Amino acid sequence: MLTRTDVDTMRIGLWGVSMGGYLAPRAAAFEKRITACVALAGPYDFQDIWDNLPELSRETFRVRSHCASQADAKDYSAP
């Protein structure tokens, strides 16, 4: 995206829905080129609600965060 001439690289935004609503703010916090972020329906602190999440949500988070185990994923999910 940074090499495209039709993109204003000083105005890059990110929008995340569901799991993306959790991941988008984390990405924006560490990627300084992102100047705007919208998070829709993602919890701030997965670790706080981890044990009450559906198994599919926990497993999706584990896989997408590249963690080897559920315990690793729970630790990784802390803000």
Buried (B, 14 or more C-beta within 10 A) or exposed (E): EEEEEEEEEEEBEBEBEEBBBBBBBBEBEEEEEBEEBBBEEBBEEBBEEBEEBEEEBBEBBBEEBEBEEBEEBBEBBEE
